[in-house]
Amino acid sequence: MIGRSLLRQLPARVTTGAYVLNSGLGKLHADQQTAESLQGFAATTYPVLGKLDAQRFTTLLAAGEIMTGVALLVPLVPAVVAGAALTGFGGALLGLYLKTPGMRREGSLRPTEQGISLAKDVWLVGIGLSLVLDDVMREDR
């Protein structure tokens, strides 16, 4: 029998999981130029990533996205685990938004045109935290 918590979480888990899984699958066989671009952008905010080979970085990024997407899509994975993975992934993307020059308007959290694509990832953090809280606060424990 499917629990009420899972039914309540299902729309968010399926839509977000499919989105993140698709993103990871798209990066899995990235060409060298794409890999270098992804790594270069990430390394501006997280310098340690610049030490990795670009293809290795992109493969690891793809694997992380695929695992996060699968965790969200597989109902056997507890919501607290899937939500924590999504929150971490979304938090890293928001770090890019907050720390990369040109993503935000001067003195503001509001995005520039270039920053909109990262600012919108705040929904990943919100959904991830909702899944964690829903699981932790379940009344049927």
N, CA, C and O atoms as CSV, one atom per row, in Angstrom:
chain,resi,resn,atom,element,x,y,z
A,1,MET,N,N,0.841,-1.190,0.000
A,1,MET,CA,C,0.000,0.000,0.000
A,1,MET,C,C,0.885,1.252,0.000
A,1,MET,O,O,1.866,1.331,0.739
A,2,ILE,N,N,0.531,2.201,-0.818
A,2,ILE,CA,C,1.287,3.448,-0.909
A,2,ILE,C,C,0.824,4.385,0.201
A,2,ILE,O,O,-0.369,4.640,0.362
A,3,GLY,N,N,1.791,4.890,0.964
A,3,GLY,CA,C,1.472,5.785,2.063
A,3,GLY,C,C,1.046,7.166,1.578
A,3,GLY,O,O,1.327,7.569,0.449
A,4,ARG,N,N,0.364,7.871,2.462
A,4,ARG,CA,C,-0.101,9.222,2.132
A,4,ARG,C,C,1.054,10.171,1.865
A,4,ARG,O,O,0.968,11.034,0.991
A,5,SER,N,N,2.148,10.009,2.629
A,5,SER,CA,C,3.316,10.873,2.405
A,5,SER,C,C,3.848,10.712,0.998
A,5,SER,O,O,4.131,11.697,0.318
A,6,LEU,N,N,3.986,9.450,0.553
A,6,LEU,CA,C,4.515,9.209,-0.784
A,6,LEU,C,C,3.581,9.770,-1.844
A,6,LEU,O,O,4.038,10.366,-2.820
A,7,LEU,N,N,2.294,9.590,-1.667
A,7,LEU,CA,C,1.343,10.145,-2.643
A,7,LEU,C,C,1.446,11.665,-2.702
A,7,LEU,O,O,1.366,12.259,-3.777
A,8,ARG,N,N,1.620,12.284,-1.552
A,8,ARG,CA,C,1.738,13.740,-1.491
A,8,ARG,C,C,3.029,14.205,-2.162
A,8,ARG,O,O,3.056,15.263,-2.790
A,9,GLN,N,N,4.099,13.417,-2.031
A,9,GLN,CA,C,5.403,13.774,-2.572
A,9,GLN,C,C,5.556,13.422,-4.048
A,9,GLN,O,O,6.414,13.976,-4.735
A,10,LEU,N,N,4.733,12.511,-4.530
A,10,LEU,CA,C,4.920,11.953,-5.873
A,10,LEU,C,C,5.030,12.990,-6.988
A,10,LEU,O,O,5.948,12.887,-7.801
A,11,PRO,N,N,4.143,13.986,-7.069
A,11,PRO,CA,C,4.283,14.963,-8.166
A,11,PRO,C,C,5.633,15.691,-8.152
A,11,PRO,O,O,6.257,15.862,-9.200
A,12,ALA,N,N,6.078,16.111,-6.985
A,12,ALA,CA,C,7.360,16.812,-6.895
A,12,ALA,C,C,8.518,15.873,-7.204
A,12,ALA,O,O,9.467,16.263,-7.883
A,13,ARG,N,N,8.449,14.652,-6.716
A,13,ARG,CA,C,9.541,13.695,-6.942
A,13,ARG,C,C,9.646,13.313,-8.413
A,13,ARG,O,O,10.743,13.254,-8.968
A,14,VAL,N,N,8.502,13.053,-9.040
A,14,VAL,CA,C,8.536,12.611,-10.445
A,14,VAL,C,C,8.983,13.743,-11.370
A,14,VAL,O,O,9.855,13.538,-12.214
A,15,THR,N,N,8.407,14.914,-11.224
A,15,THR,CA,C,8.768,16.012,-12.132
A,15,THR,C,C,10.215,16.454,-11.939
A,15,THR,O,O,10.943,16.656,-12.911
A,16,THR,N,N,10.624,16.601,-10.693
A,16,THR,CA,C,11.994,17.031,-10.425
A,16,THR,C,C,12.990,15.928,-10.777
A,16,THR,O,O,14.039,16.190,-11.365
A,17,GLY,N,N,12.651,14.694,-10.412
A,17,GLY,CA,C,13.534,13.567,-10.719
A,17,GLY,C,C,13.754,13.406,-12.211
A,17,GLY,O,O,14.879,13.180,-12.657
A,18,ALA,N,N,12.679,13.523,-12.988
A,18,ALA,CA,C,12.809,13.393,-14.446
A,18,ALA,C,C,13.652,14.526,-15.017
A,18,ALA,O,O,14.457,14.304,-15.921
A,19,TYR,N,N,13.478,15.725,-14.503
A,19,TYR,CA,C,14.236,16.884,-14.971
A,19,TYR,C,C,15.729,16.708,-14.693
A,19,TYR,O,O,16.558,16.907,-15.580
A,20,VAL,N,N,16.065,16.335,-13.461
A,20,VAL,CA,C,17.465,16.191,-13.061
A,20,VAL,C,C,18.100,14.992,-13.769
A,20,VAL,O,O,19.247,15.069,-14.208
A,21,LEU,N,N,17.365,13.890,-13.881
A,21,LEU,CA,C,17.877,12.716,-14.594
A,21,LEU,C,C,18.177,13.056,-16.050
A,21,LEU,O,O,19.235,12.691,-16.564
A,22,ASN,N,N,17.277,13.740,-16.707
A,22,ASN,CA,C,17.481,14.138,-18.102
A,22,ASN,C,C,18.712,15.042,-18.244
A,22,ASN,O,O,19.482,14.907,-19.195
A,23,SER,N,N,18.887,15.946,-17.308
A,23,SER,CA,C,20.048,16.834,-17.339
A,23,SER,C,C,21.333,16.022,-17.229
A,23,SER,O,O,22.292,16.277,-17.958
A,24,GLY,N,N,21.361,15.057,-16.333
A,24,GLY,CA,C,22.540,14.215,-16.174
A,24,GLY,C,C,22.818,13.355,-17.387
A,24,GLY,O,O,23.967,13.215,-17.806
A,25,LEU,N,N,21.767,12.776,-17.954
A,25,LEU,CA,C,21.952,11.948,-19.148
A,25,LEU,C,C,22.485,12.774,-20.311
A,25,LEU,O,O,23.265,12.281,-21.126
A,26,GLY,N,N,22.066,14.023,-20.383
A,26,GLY,CA,C,22.545,14.914,-21.445
A,26,GLY,C,C,24.017,15.243,-21.333
A,26,GLY,O,O,24.663,15.539,-22.339
A,27,LYS,N,N,24.568,15.196,-20.112
A,27,LYS,CA,C,25.980,15.509,-19.896
A,27,LYS,C,C,26.863,14.269,-19.972
A,27,LYS,O,O,28.085,14.389,-20.060
A,28,LEU,N,N,26.274,13.099,-19.939
A,28,LEU,CA,C,27.028,11.853,-19.824
A,28,LEU,C,C,28.059,11.666,-20.927
A,28,LEU,O,O,29.157,11.174,-20.665
A,29,HIS,N,N,27.731,12.044,-22.133
A,29,HIS,CA,C,28.654,11.878,-23.256
A,29,HIS,C,C,28.988,13.237,-23.885
A,29,HIS,O,O,29.018,13.386,-25.106
A,30,ALA,N,N,29.237,14.212,-23.020
A,30,ALA,CA,C,29.538,15.571,-23.496
A,30,ALA,C,C,30.851,15.582,-24.276
A,30,ALA,O,O,31.795,14.865,-23.945
A,31,ASP,N,N,30.889,16.409,-25.315
A,31,ASP,CA,C,32.138,16.554,-26.080
A,31,ASP,C,C,33.130,17.392,-25.270
A,31,ASP,O,O,32.771,17.972,-24.246
A,32,GLN,N,N,34.358,17.449,-25.730
A,32,GLN,CA,C,35.433,18.121,-25.005
A,32,GLN,C,C,35.130,19.601,-24.773
A,32,GLN,O,O,35.390,20.122,-23.688
A,33,GLN,N,N,34.587,20.275,-25.770
A,33,GLN,CA,C,34.288,21.698,-25.643
A,33,GLN,C,C,33.235,21.937,-24.562
A,33,GLN,O,O,33.377,22.843,-23.742
A,34,THR,N,N,32.185,21.126,-24.562
A,34,THR,CA,C,31.140,21.254,-23.542
A,34,THR,C,C,31.703,20.971,-22.161
A,34,THR,O,O,31.417,21.695,-21.208
A,35,ALA,N,N,32.507,19.913,-22.053
A,35,ALA,CA,C,33.108,19.549,-20.769
A,35,ALA,C,C,33.982,20.682,-20.235
A,35,ALA,O,O,33.921,21.007,-19.050
A,36,GLU,N,N,34.781,21.272,-21.091
A,36,GLU,CA,C,35.653,22.370,-20.669
A,36,GLU,C,C,34.840,23.591,-20.248
A,36,GLU,O,O,35.196,24.279,-19.291
A,37,SER,N,N,33.771,23.853,-20.949
A,37,SER,CA,C,32.906,24.980,-20.609
A,37,SER,C,C,32.242,24.775,-19.243
A,37,SER,O,O,32.226,25.683,-18.411
A,38,LEU,N,N,31.698,23.578,-19.021
A,38,LEU,CA,C,31.048,23.271,-17.736
A,38,LEU,C,C,32.041,23.358,-16.589
A,38,LEU,O,O,31.759,23.959,-15.552
A,39,GLN,N,N,33.200,22.756,-16.785
A,39,GLN,CA,C,34.207,22.761,-15.734
A,39,GLN,C,C,34.718,24.176,-15.477
A,39,GLN,O,O,34.875,24.574,-14.323
A,40,GLY,N,N,34.976,24.928,-16.519
A,40,GLY,CA,C,35.461,26.291,-16.363
A,40,GLY,C,C,34.493,27.156,-15.581
A,40,GLY,O,O,34.901,27.936,-14.721
A,41,PHE,N,N,33.214,27.019,-15.879
A,41,PHE,CA,C,32.194,27.801,-15.172
A,41,PHE,C,C,32.146,27.392,-13.703
A,41,PHE,O,O,32.117,28.252,-12.823
A,42,ALA,N,N,32.137,26.094,-13.432
A,42,ALA,CA,C,32.069,25.614,-12.053
A,42,ALA,C,C,33.335,25.994,-11.272
A,42,ALA,O,O,33.260,26.329,-10.089
A,43,ALA,N,N,34.487,25.942,-11.931
A,43,ALA,CA,C,35.759,26.232,-11.258
A,43,ALA,C,C,35.894,27.693,-10.862
A,43,ALA,O,O,36.672,28.015,-9.964
A,44,THR,N,N,35.152,28.588,-11.515
A,44,THR,CA,C,35.219,29.999,-11.119
A,44,THR,C,C,34.662,30.188,-9.711
A,44,THR,O,O,35.110,31.073,-8.982
A,45,THR,N,N,33.696,29.370,-9.326
A,45,THR,CA,C,33.106,29.453,-7.996
A,45,THR,C,C,33.721,28.442,-7.043
A,45,THR,O,O,33.928,28.734,-5.866
A,46,TYR,N,N,34.007,27.269,-7.548
A,46,TYR,CA,C,34.582,26.190,-6.737
A,46,TYR,C,C,35.945,25.824,-7.339
A,46,TYR,O,O,36.043,24.870,-8.110
A,47,PRO,N,N,37.007,26.588,-6.987
A,47,PRO,CA,C,38.315,26.433,-7.619
A,47,PRO,C,C,38.890,25.009,-7.585
A,47,PRO,O,O,39.625,24.630,-8.496
A,48,VAL,N,N,38.579,24.237,-6.583
A,48,VAL,CA,C,39.090,22.873,-6.489
A,48,VAL,C,C,38.675,22.030,-7.707
A,48,VAL,O,O,39.371,21.084,-8.075
A,49,LEU,N,N,37.549,22.375,-8.322
A,49,LEU,CA,C,37.076,21.630,-9.489
A,49,LEU,C,C,37.963,21.858,-10.706
A,49,LEU,O,O,37.953,21.056,-11.640
A,50,GLY,N,N,38.722,22.934,-10.703
A,50,GLY,CA,C,39.630,23.218,-11.805
A,50,GLY,C,C,40.803,22.246,-11.870
A,50,GLY,O,O,41.493,22.166,-12.887
A,51,LYS,N,N,41.027,21.512,-10.789
A,51,LYS,CA,C,42.124,20.545,-10.756
A,51,LYS,C,C,41.770,19.238,-11.455
A,51,LYS,O,O,42.657,18.449,-11.782
A,52,LEU,N,N,40.484,19.006,-11.684
A,52,LEU,CA,C,40.046,17.780,-12.358
A,52,LEU,C,C,40.166,17.921,-13.868
A,52,LEU,O,O,40.082,19.024,-14.409
A,53,ASP,N,N,40.363,16.808,-14.531
A,53,ASP,CA,C,40.266,16.775,-15.982
A,53,ASP,C,C,38.829,17.146,-16.360
A,53,ASP,O,O,37.892,16.703,-15.696
A,54,ALA,N,N,38.637,17.938,-17.395
A,54,ALA,CA,C,37.308,18.427,-17.777
A,54,ALA,C,C,36.333,17.282,-18.061
A,54,ALA,O,O,35.181,17.329,-17.629
A,55,GLN,N,N,36.784,16.261,-18.781
A,55,GLN,CA,C,35.899,15.128,-19.072
A,55,GLN,C,C,35.533,14.386,-17.795
A,55,GLN,O,O,34.383,13.983,-17.623
A,56,ARG,N,N,36.491,14.203,-16.903
A,56,ARG,CA,C,36.210,13.517,-15.623
A,56,ARG,C,C,35.218,14.331,-14.801
A,56,ARG,O,O,34.274,13.781,-14.234
A,57,PHE,N,N,35.432,15.633,-14.740
A,57,PHE,CA,C,34.500,16.502,-14.013
A,57,PHE,C,C,33.085,16.342,-14.556
A,57,PHE,O,O,32.133,16.179,-13.792
A,58,THR,N,N,32.953,16.389,-15.870
A,58,THR,CA,C,31.630,16.317,-16.485
A,58,THR,C,C,30.987,14.956,-16.263
A,58,THR,O,O,29.777,14.868,-16.050
A,59,THR,N,N,31.785,13.896,-16.311
A,59,THR,CA,C,31.256,12.561,-16.033
A,59,THR,C,C,30.784,12.457,-14.587
A,59,THR,O,O,29.728,11.884,-14.317
A,60,LEU,N,N,31.564,13.008,-13.656
A,60,LEU,CA,C,31.153,12.995,-12.245
A,60,LEU,C,C,29.897,13.834,-12.025
A,60,LEU,O,O,29.003,13.440,-11.276
A,61,LEU,N,N,29.834,14.984,-12.677
A,61,LEU,CA,C,28.639,15.823,-12.591
A,61,LEU,C,C,27.425,15.072,-13.121
A,61,LEU,O,O,26.367,15.062,-12.492
A,62,ALA,N,N,27.584,14.445,-14.281
A,62,ALA,CA,C,26.486,13.672,-14.873
A,62,ALA,C,C,26.058,12.545,-13.936
A,62,ALA,O,O,24.864,12.324,-13.735
A,63,ALA,N,N,27.023,11.836,-13.367
A,63,ALA,CA,C,26.707,10.732,-12.451
A,63,ALA,C,C,25.944,11.237,-11.228
A,63,ALA,O,O,24.992,10.599,-10.777
A,64,GLY,N,N,26.362,12.375,-10.698
A,64,GLY,CA,C,25.655,12.953,-9.550
A,64,GLY,C,C,24.229,13.336,-9.883
A,64,GLY,O,O,23.317,13.105,-9.090
A,65,GLU,N,N,24.035,13.918,-11.049
A,65,GLU,CA,C,22.686,14.287,-11.468
A,65,GLU,C,C,21.837,13.034,-11.703
A,65,GLU,O,O,20.671,12.987,-11.311
A,66,ILE,N,N,22.420,12.031,-12.337
A,66,ILE,CA,C,21.679,10.792,-12.600
A,66,ILE,C,C,21.291,10.122,-11.288
A,66,ILE,O,O,20.151,9.684,-11.132
A,67,MET,N,N,22.218,10.035,-10.349
A,67,MET,CA,C,21.898,9.411,-9.062
A,67,MET,C,C,20.837,10.199,-8.302
A,67,MET,O,O,19.955,9.609,-7.678
A,68,THR,N,N,20.915,11.510,-8.350
A,68,THR,CA,C,19.905,12.335,-7.682
A,68,THR,C,C,18.545,12.143,-8.341
A,68,THR,O,O,17.536,11.990,-7.652
A,69,GLY,N,N,18.513,12.152,-9.674
A,69,GLY,CA,C,17.256,11.944,-10.392
A,69,GLY,C,C,16.647,10.590,-10.093
A,69,GLY,O,O,15.442,10.489,-9.860
A,70,VAL,N,N,17.464,9.549,-10.097
A,70,VAL,CA,C,16.965,8.200,-9.802
A,70,VAL,C,C,16.461,8.120,-8.365
A,70,VAL,O,O,15.414,7.524,-8.110
A,71,ALA,N,N,17.197,8.715,-7.418
A,71,ALA,CA,C,16.759,8.706,-6.016
A,71,ALA,C,C,15.376,9.335,-5.868
A,71,ALA,O,O,14.558,8.878,-5.070
A,72,LEU,N,N,15.128,10.374,-6.634
A,72,LEU,CA,C,13.816,11.025,-6.574
A,72,LEU,C,C,12.734,10.163,-7.221
A,72,LEU,O,O,11.595,10.138,-6.754
A,73,LEU,N,N,13.086,9.464,-8.283
A,73,LEU,CA,C,12.091,8.684,-9.034
A,73,LEU,C,C,11.755,7.335,-8.408
A,73,LEU,O,O,10.665,6.805,-8.624
A,74,VAL,N,N,12.674,6.783,-7.642
A,74,VAL,CA,C,12.440,5.462,-7.050
A,74,VAL,C,C,11.786,5.632,-5.683
A,74,VAL,O,O,12.408,6.148,-4.755
A,75,PRO,N,N,10.533,5.199,-5.557
A,75,PRO,CA,C,9.797,5.414,-4.301
A,75,PRO,C,C,10.398,4.704,-3.092
A,75,PRO,O,O,10.096,5.071,-1.956
A,76,LEU,N,N,11.238,3.701,-3.308
A,76,LEU,CA,C,11.854,2.989,-2.188
A,76,LEU,C,C,12.926,3.820,-1.495
A,76,LEU,O,O,13.282,3.547,-0.349
A,77,VAL,N,N,13.440,4.833,-2.185
A,77,VAL,CA,C,14.431,5.726,-1.577
A,77,VAL,C,C,13.668,6.687,-0.658
A,77,VAL,O,O,12.782,7.412,-1.112
A,78,PRO,N,N,14.014,6.691,0.635
A,78,PRO,CA,C,13.305,7.587,1.557
A,78,PRO,C,C,13.372,9.045,1.109
A,78,PRO,O,O,14.376,9.498,0.559
A,79,ALA,N,N,12.302,9.754,1.351
A,79,ALA,CA,C,12.228,11.163,0.954
A,79,ALA,C,C,13.329,11.988,1.591
A,79,ALA,O,O,13.827,12.932,0.977
A,80,VAL,N,N,13.718,11.648,2.811
A,80,VAL,CA,C,14.776,12.412,3.473
A,80,VAL,C,C,16.100,12.263,2.722
A,80,VAL,O,O,16.881,13.213,2.660
A,81,VAL,N,N,16.362,11.097,2.156
A,81,VAL,CA,C,17.598,10.865,1.400
A,81,VAL,C,C,17.529,11.579,0.049
A,81,VAL,O,O,18.445,12.312,-0.323
A,82,ALA,N,N,16.437,11.357,-0.677
A,82,ALA,CA,C,16.278,11.999,-1.985
A,82,ALA,C,C,16.239,13.518,-1.836
A,82,ALA,O,O,16.831,14.240,-2.637
A,83,GLY,N,N,15.546,13.994,-0.817
A,83,GLY,CA,C,15.450,15.438,-0.583
A,83,GLY,C,C,16.787,16.050,-0.209
A,83,GLY,O,O,17.105,17.157,-0.643
A,84,ALA,N,N,17.571,15.344,0.589
A,84,ALA,CA,C,18.894,15.853,0.969
A,84,ALA,C,C,19.803,15.932,-0.258
A,84,ALA,O,O,20.551,16.897,-0.416
A,85,ALA,N,N,19.742,14.923,-1.124
A,85,ALA,CA,C,20.552,14.945,-2.352
A,85,ALA,C,C,20.151,16.121,-3.239
A,85,ALA,O,O,21.008,16.826,-3.772
A,86,LEU,N,N,18.855,16.324,-3.389
A,86,LEU,CA,C,18.369,17.423,-4.225
A,86,LEU,C,C,18.734,18.779,-3.621
A,86,LEU,O,O,19.103,19.702,-4.347
A,87,THR,N,N,18.633,18.901,-2.306
A,87,THR,CA,C,18.986,20.149,-1.634
A,87,THR,C,C,20.469,20.462,-1.827
A,87,THR,O,O,20.834,21.610,-2.081
A,88,GLY,N,N,21.318,19.451,-1.708
A,88,GLY,CA,C,22.754,19.653,-1.918
A,88,GLY,C,C,23.066,20.079,-3.341
A,88,GLY,O,O,23.845,21.005,-3.566
A,89,PHE,N,N,22.453,19.396,-4.299
A,89,PHE,CA,C,22.673,19.729,-5.704
A,89,PHE,C,C,22.179,21.144,-6.007
A,89,PHE,O,O,22.891,21.939,-6.621
A,90,GLY,N,N,20.961,21.451,-5.572
A,90,GLY,CA,C,20.411,22.787,-5.797
A,90,GLY,C,C,21.214,23.865,-5.083
A,90,GLY,O,O,21.377,24.970,-5.601
A,91,GLY,N,N,21.721,23.541,-3.881
A,91,GLY,CA,C,22.538,24.487,-3.132
A,91,GLY,C,C,23.834,24.815,-3.861
A,91,GLY,O,O,24.276,25.964,-3.863
A,92,ALA,N,N,24.442,23.806,-4.481
A,92,ALA,CA,C,25.666,24.039,-5.254
A,92,ALA,C,C,25.379,24.951,-6.445
A,92,ALA,O,O,26.185,25.823,-6.770
A,93,LEU,N,N,24.241,24.752,-7.089
A,93,LEU,CA,C,23.866,25.620,-8.213
A,93,LEU,C,C,23.600,27.044,-7.742
A,93,LEU,O,O,23.971,28.002,-8.420
A,94,LEU,N,N,22.961,27.188,-6.589
A,94,LEU,CA,C,22.732,28.533,-6.060
A,94,LEU,C,C,24.047,29.202,-5.667
A,94,LEU,O,O,24.179,30.423,-5.758
A,95,GLY,N,N,25.015,28.403,-5.231
A,95,GLY,CA,C,26.343,28.945,-4.955
A,95,GLY,C,C,26.951,29.562,-6.203
A,95,GLY,O,O,27.571,30.623,-6.142
A,96,LEU,N,N,26.770,28.889,-7.343
A,96,LEU,CA,C,27.232,29.456,-8.615
A,96,LEU,C,C,26.543,30.788,-8.877
A,96,LEU,O,O,27.178,31.762,-9.281
A,97,TYR,N,N,25.248,30.815,-8.643
A,97,TYR,CA,C,24.475,32.036,-8.873
A,97,TYR,C,C,24.968,33.176,-7.972
A,97,TYR,O,O,25.167,34.300,-8.433
A,98,LEU,N,N,25.158,32.876,-6.707
A,98,LEU,CA,C,25.516,33.916,-5.749
A,98,LEU,C,C,26.954,34.413,-5.899
A,98,LEU,O,O,27.237,35.580,-5.626
A,99,LYS,N,N,27.864,33.534,-6.333
A,99,LYS,CA,C,29.285,33.884,-6.336
A,99,LYS,C,C,29.863,34.235,-7.708
A,99,LYS,O,O,30.978,34.748,-7.793
A,100,THR,N,N,29.127,33.967,-8.769
A,100,THR,CA,C,29.658,34.253,-10.099
A,100,THR,C,C,29.328,35.690,-10.495
A,100,THR,O,O,28.160,36.081,-10.509
A,101,PRO,N,N,30.354,36.474,-10.817
A,101,PRO,CA,C,30.111,37.868,-11.231
A,101,PRO,C,C,29.177,37.935,-12.449
A,101,PRO,O,O,29.272,37.131,-13.376
A,102,GLY,N,N,28.279,38.914,-12.411
A,102,GLY,CA,C,27.383,39.143,-13.532
A,102,GLY,C,C,26.065,38.389,-13.456
A,102,GLY,O,O,25.197,38.586,-14.306
A,103,MET,N,N,25.899,37.534,-12.464
A,103,MET,CA,C,24.656,36.769,-12.343
A,103,MET,C,C,23.562,37.558,-11.613
A,103,MET,O,O,22.370,37.332,-11.822
A,104,ARG,N,N,23.997,38.491,-10.752
A,104,ARG,CA,C,23.038,39.276,-9.975
A,104,ARG,C,C,23.219,40.759,-10.253
A,104,ARG,O,O,24.298,41.221,-10.622
A,105,ARG,N,N,22.124,41.487,-10.064
A,105,ARG,CA,C,22.199,42.944,-10.192
A,105,ARG,C,C,23.015,43.495,-9.035
A,105,ARG,O,O,22.981,42.962,-7.926
A,106,GLU,N,N,23.737,44.551,-9.301
A,106,GLU,CA,C,24.607,45.191,-8.307
A,106,GLU,C,C,23.866,45.418,-6.985
A,106,GLU,O,O,22.819,46.064,-6.962
A,107,GLY,N,N,24.413,44.886,-5.886
A,107,GLY,CA,C,23.854,45.087,-4.554
A,107,GLY,C,C,22.508,44.421,-4.319
A,107,GLY,O,O,21.776,44.831,-3.418
A,108,SER,N,N,22.166,43.413,-5.097
A,108,SER,CA,C,20.844,42.800,-5.011
A,108,SER,C,C,20.939,41.286,-5.208
A,108,SER,O,O,21.927,40.775,-5.735
A,109,LEU,N,N,19.901,40.588,-4.776
A,109,LEU,CA,C,19.778,39.165,-5.071
A,109,LEU,C,C,19.042,38.927,-6.387
A,109,LEU,O,O,18.991,37.803,-6.886
A,110,ARG,N,N,18.477,39.990,-6.939
A,110,ARG,CA,C,17.739,39.857,-8.203
A,110,ARG,C,C,18.681,39.512,-9.345
A,110,ARG,O,O,19.767,40.081,-9.454
A,111,PRO,N,N,18.264,38.576,-10.198
A,111,PRO,CA,C,19.158,38.137,-11.277
A,111,PRO,C,C,19.236,39.123,-12.438
A,111,PRO,O,O,18.310,39.886,-12.714
A,112,THR,N,N,20.384,39.069,-13.098
A,112,THR,CA,C,20.527,39.737,-14.385
A,112,THR,C,C,19.957,38.776,-15.424
A,112,THR,O,O,19.522,37.678,-15.078
A,113,GLU,N,N,19.957,39.176,-16.677
A,113,GLU,CA,C,19.503,38.271,-17.742
A,113,GLU,C,C,20.337,36.994,-17.754
A,113,GLU,O,O,19.804,35.901,-17.947
A,114,GLN,N,N,21.651,37.134,-17.547
A,114,GLN,CA,C,22.541,35.975,-17.540
A,114,GLN,C,C,22.303,35.091,-16.319
A,114,GLN,O,O,22.542,33.884,-16.371
A,115,GLY,N,N,21.840,35.678,-15.230
A,115,GLY,CA,C,21.661,34.937,-13.987
A,115,GLY,C,C,20.347,34.196,-13.844
A,115,GLY,O,O,20.205,33.359,-12.953
A,116,ILE,N,N,19.393,34.485,-14.698
A,116,ILE,CA,C,18.073,33.856,-14.575
A,116,ILE,C,C,18.157,32.338,-14.648
A,116,ILE,O,O,17.447,31.645,-13.920
A,117,SER,N,N,19.017,31.813,-15.517
A,117,SER,CA,C,19.093,30.359,-15.670
A,117,SER,C,C,19.574,29.666,-14.399
A,117,SER,O,O,19.244,28.501,-14.178
A,118,LEU,N,N,20.343,30.351,-13.564
A,118,LEU,CA,C,20.765,29.772,-12.288
A,118,LEU,C,C,19.841,30.157,-11.143
A,118,LEU,O,O,19.608,29.348,-10.245
A,119,ALA,N,N,19.318,31.358,-11.157
A,119,ALA,CA,C,18.442,31.814,-10.073
A,119,ALA,C,C,17.198,30.946,-9.972
A,119,ALA,O,O,16.669,30.731,-8.881
A,120,LYS,N,N,16.736,30.451,-11.108
A,120,LYS,CA,C,15.530,29.628,-11.085
A,120,LYS,C,C,15.752,28.309,-10.355
A,120,LYS,O,O,14.783,27.649,-9.979
A,121,ASP,N,N,17.001,27.910,-10.145
A,121,ASP,CA,C,17.278,26.646,-9.473
A,121,ASP,C,C,16.963,26.680,-7.981
A,121,ASP,O,O,17.117,25.675,-7.287
A,122,VAL,N,N,16.527,27.820,-7.496
A,122,VAL,CA,C,16.087,27.900,-6.112
A,122,VAL,C,C,14.940,26.918,-5.858
A,122,VAL,O,O,14.757,26.466,-4.728
A,123,TRP,N,N,14.168,26.585,-6.892
A,123,TRP,CA,C,13.075,25.622,-6.730
A,123,TRP,C,C,13.604,24.239,-6.365
A,123,TRP,O,O,12.912,23.486,-5.679
A,124,LEU,N,N,14.804,23.887,-6.803
A,124,LEU,CA,C,15.382,22.597,-6.431
A,124,LEU,C,C,15.605,22.531,-4.922
A,124,LEU,O,O,15.310,21.520,-4.286
A,125,VAL,N,N,16.124,23.606,-4.365
A,125,VAL,CA,C,16.355,23.665,-2.923
A,125,VAL,C,C,15.020,23.606,-2.174
A,125,VAL,O,O,14.895,22.895,-1.177
A,126,GLY,N,N,14.037,24.345,-2.652
A,126,GLY,CA,C,12.726,24.345,-1.999
A,126,GLY,C,C,12.067,22.972,-2.010
A,126,GLY,O,O,11.526,22.538,-0.993
A,127,ILE,N,N,12.104,22.295,-3.128
A,127,ILE,CA,C,11.507,20.957,-3.213
A,127,ILE,C,C,12.306,19.978,-2.354
A,127,ILE,O,O,11.727,19.154,-1.647
A,128,GLY,N,N,13.628,20.067,-2.416
A,128,GLY,CA,C,14.453,19.175,-1.599
A,128,GLY,C,C,14.166,19.341,-0.115
A,128,GLY,O,O,13.998,18.356,0.603
A,129,LEU,N,N,14.110,20.574,0.342
A,129,LEU,CA,C,13.813,20.818,1.759
A,129,LEU,C,C,12.403,20.369,2.129
A,129,LEU,O,O,12.179,19.869,3.231
A,130,SER,N,N,11.464,20.544,1.224
A,130,SER,CA,C,10.093,20.079,1.484
A,130,SER,C,C,10.046,18.573,1.654
A,130,SER,O,O,9.349,18.071,2.536
A,131,LEU,N,N,10.782,17.842,0.819
A,131,LEU,CA,C,10.822,16.381,0.948
A,131,LEU,C,C,11.453,15.964,2.275
A,131,LEU,O,O,10.949,15.068,2.953
A,132,VAL,N,N,12.549,16.611,2.639
A,132,VAL,CA,C,13.207,16.292,3.909
A,132,VAL,C,C,12.250,16.558,5.072
A,132,VAL,O,O,12.062,15.695,5.929
A,133,LEU,N,N,11.651,17.738,5.105
A,133,LEU,CA,C,10.749,18.087,6.200
A,133,LEU,C,C,9.521,17.193,6.249
A,133,LEU,O,O,9.073,16.810,7.329
A,134,ASP,N,N,8.975,16.859,5.089
A,134,ASP,CA,C,7.804,15.995,5.037
A,134,ASP,C,C,8.135,14.627,5.632
A,134,ASP,O,O,7.327,14.054,6.363
A,135,ASP,N,N,9.315,14.108,5.322
A,135,ASP,CA,C,9.705,12.804,5.831
A,135,ASP,C,C,10.003,12.861,7.323
A,135,ASP,O,O,9.592,11.971,8.068
A,136,VAL,N,N,10.709,13.888,7.767
A,136,VAL,CA,C,11.079,14.010,9.177
A,136,VAL,C,C,9.855,14.243,10.046
A,136,VAL,O,O,9.805,13.770,11.181
A,137,MET,N,N,8.870,14.961,9.532
A,137,MET,CA,C,7.694,15.321,10.335
A,137,MET,C,C,6.500,14.393,10.129
A,137,MET,O,O,5.391,14.689,10.574
A,138,ARG,N,N,6.734,13.265,9.449
A,138,ARG,CA,C,5.642,12.308,9.234
A,138,ARG,C,C,5.011,11.921,10.555
A,138,ARG,O,O,5.707,11.707,11.547
A,139,GLU,N,N,3.705,11.831,10.567
A,139,GLU,CA,C,2.983,11.473,11.784
A,139,GLU,C,C,2.792,9.971,11.921
A,139,GLU,O,O,2.416,9.501,12.995
A,140,ASP,N,N,3.040,9.201,10.859
A,140,ASP,CA,C,2.788,7.765,10.904
A,140,ASP,C,C,4.026,6.970,11.323
A,140,ASP,O,O,4.138,5.789,10.994
A,141,ARG,N,N,4.939,7.591,12.032
A,141,ARG,CA,C,6.170,6.901,12.503
A,141,ARG,C,C,5.868,6.060,13.710
A,141,ARG,O,O,6.763,5.408,14.248
